[in-house]
Amino acid sequence: MQQDAFLLELNMLRHIDILGYSVLNEPAGHVAAEICDQLDGPQRTSCVFLNPHSVVVARHDPAFRTAVTAASAIFCDGVGLSLASQLLNRREVHRVYGYQFFKALSTELSQRRLGRVFFIGGSAADLAALEAKYRADYPGVRAIASYAPPFRAEFAPAEIADMAARVDASGADVLWIGLGSPKQEKVLHQLMQHCQVSCAAAVGAVFDFYSGKVPHAPRWIRRAGLQWLHRLVLEPRRLWRRTLISMPLFVSQVVWELAVGARR
């Protein structure tokens, strides 16, 4: 019920349908401000970032699709989904990728001197470095805590309950999850059913980018929507499949939707 209450607030913002997903069509700063306005209330929200690869994965992974569609805010992450919107809807959509939202919400929290923040993902050493940098960059955030879970392809219910207990014990208002997709979206969906955090977001590799463990794409590459190419160059063995396999499948899905729409 609490999540439904926040959905009513988010429904006042603009949305656009892209391939059956109700995507939030607002800039990162606007959404961050709305979340902070409601942070001390009963409302709760969860955020995910949709891209061509996740659209393809969701077609064959019902649990992942459920986790994405259950989120309060689905952002357009990447140029591929943005181009699909232009083709299917004849409308542009605000692109908001995880790092951009992470910075926007963290800045808003710090400026308002709000929020207790919790990080889940990575190693204990990486999280210690992340916390130190976050504390220096966002001194207005009231408290910071973290947890490095064991590496699992999938977490057992008891492990999810343990994570939720850690988050609640910290008194966190904002939860950042960096476990890699599609695992992190499923964990986000489960945690929102077990803990009382006000806002949670599955932000992928943002922890590594923010801490400097992985070089972030230059601004001109980000503006062009080519972060995927930058990451592919950095991590070809890990990311080649999502580029060379998922992208053609995504394009075929967009072409199919165009053909179906033309026949209506």
N, C-alpha and C positions, 0 to 999 in steps of 0.2 A: 504493500500500500504506500509506503514511503517513497519507493522508486516511482510509482505512478504519479505521486504528487509532484515530483520534480519533472516528470515528463510533461505535465501540464505547463510548467514554466518554459521548458524548452520548445514546446509546440508554438509558443508565441514568436519564436525565431523562425527565420526562413529555412525551408527544406526543399529538396529537389529529389525526384525519383531517378535513380540510375540503376538499371538492370534489376529492378525490384527492391532495391535498398533505399530507405528514406534517409538521404544524406543531408547533414546540416550544412546550410549554405550561408555561413557567416564567417567573418575573419576571426582569427585566433584570439585577438585581444578582446573582442566583444564577448565571446563565449566565456573567456576567463573572468571578465568582470561580472557576468551574470552568475557564474558559479560562486564567486566570492561574496556576492550580494546575499546568497542563500546559505552560506557555509555554516552559520550558527543555527539554522532552522532544522526542521525535521526532514527536509528534502534530501534525496540521495541521487547520485548520478554515476554512470560509468561511461567511459570513452574508449572507442576503438578507431583504428585508422585503416580505411579500406583502400586496397590497391588491386591492380589486375591479378597478381598472384593469389591474393586472398579470395577474390571472386571465383577463380578457378578451383582452388582448394575446397571452398564451401560447397561446390556442386557435388563433391564426392565424400564430404565429411559432414554428416548431419549435425553432429555435436558442435562443430566449429560454426556452422551456419546459425545454429540456435544461439550460440554465444554472441555472435556479431549482431544478429537482429534484435536480441534482448537488450543491447546496450542503449543507454539513454541518448548518446551522441555518437553518430557515425560520421567521421570526417573523410573528405576526399583526399587521399594521400597519393599524390603523384600525377604526372601529366597524362598517363594512359587513361585513367578514369575521367579526368577533365575533358580530354578529347572525345571520349565516349559520350559524355553529357552534351557536348556541342553537336555531335552527330545525331543523337537520339532525341534531344530536347530542344535543339537550336538555342541553347542557353549556356552561358559560362557558369562555372561553379567555383567558389572559393577553395583553393587548394590549401589544406592545412596538414602538414606532416608532423609526426610525433615530436621532433626536436623543437619545432616552432611553437607548438602548444605547451610543451614542457617549460620553455623559456617564458612564454606569455603568462602562464598561470603562476609560476614561481615569482616572477617580477611583481605581479598583482598582489600576491600574498605578502611579500616582503614590504612593499610600499604601504600596505594597509596594516602591517604588523599583525598578521593573522596566521593561523594554521599551525598544526603539528603534522609533520611530513614523515612518511614511512616508505622505505625502498625495499623491494623484494627482487632478487635476481643477482647473478654474478657470484664472484668469490668474496670471502670475507675481506681479503686484502684490497680487492677492487672497490668494495663498498666503503671501506675506511677512507680511501683516497677520494671517492665520490662525495662522501659526507663532508670531508674537510673543505673541498672546493665549494660545495653548495652552501656551507655555513659562511664562508667568506664572501660569496657572491650575493647571498640573500640573507643578510643579517637580521632582517625584520621577522623572518620565520621563527616561530616561538620554540620549536623543538624538532629534532631530527633523530630518527632511529632507522634500523635496517635489519634485514635477515637474509642470509645466503642459504637457500635450501639445498639439499643434496640433489645431484644431477639425476633426473628421472625423465623418461619419455612421457610418463603420466604419473601423477601423484595419487596416492591412496587417500580415501576419505579421511583417515586419521591425520594424515599430513596436512590436508587442507584445513581441518579443524585446528591443528596446531598453529598454522600460519594465521588463521583468523584470530586465535586467542592472543598471539603476539601483537597483532595490529591493534586489537581492542585494548590490551594492557598498556600500550604506549599512548593511548588517547588520541591517535592520529585522526586528523580531518581529511588528509589527502594521501592517497596511496599510489605510488608509481611502481608498475610491474614491468620488469625487463627480462623476460624468459625466452624470447623468440616465439615467432608465430608458427603454427596455430596454438601451441601450448599455452601461451600467456593469455590469450583471449578466453580459453576454457577455464583457466585458473581465475581470471577476473570474474567470470560469470558465477563460478562456485563461491568465491569469497564474498561477493555481494549478497549472497544468500545466508552467509554465516557471520559476517562482522558488521559493525555499525559505522564504518568509515563514511564520510559525507561524499567524497569524490574519489574515484579510482580510475586509472587510465593504464592501458596496455601499450607501452611505448617502444617495444622492440630494442633496437641497438642504441637507443638514446643514451643509456648509461655509459657505453663505451665512447660515443662521440663527445659527450659532455666532459668526461674525465680526461679525454685526450688519448685514451688507449688506442682508439682507431681515429685516423685523421678525418675531420669533417670536410665535406665538399666545399670548395670555394663558393662565395656568394653568387658569382655569375652562373655557376653550374646549378645552384639551387633555384635561382630565378628562372632558368631555362627548363626546370623540371627534370634534370638529368642526374639526380642523385643516384638512381638505379645504375647508371653507367659507371659513375665514380666508385660505387660499392663493388660492382662487378670486377673492375680493374684491381681493386684492393684484395678482394676475396673470391677469385674466379672458381676455385674448387668447391666452395660452399654454395655459391649463388648462381652458377651457370644454368642449373636445371630450371630455376624459376624464370630465368630470362629466355632461354632457348626453347623451353617446352610450354611454360605457362603463357607467355605473351602470344604465341600463335593461337592457342586455345581461347584466350580472351578475345582476340580480334575476331575469331570465327563466331563467338557468342554475340558480339556487337553487330556483325554483319547479319546474323540470323535475326536479331531483334529489328534491324532496319528493314529486312525483307518482310517480316511479319507485319510491321507497322505499315509498310507500303500497300499491303493487301487489305488492310482494314478499311 
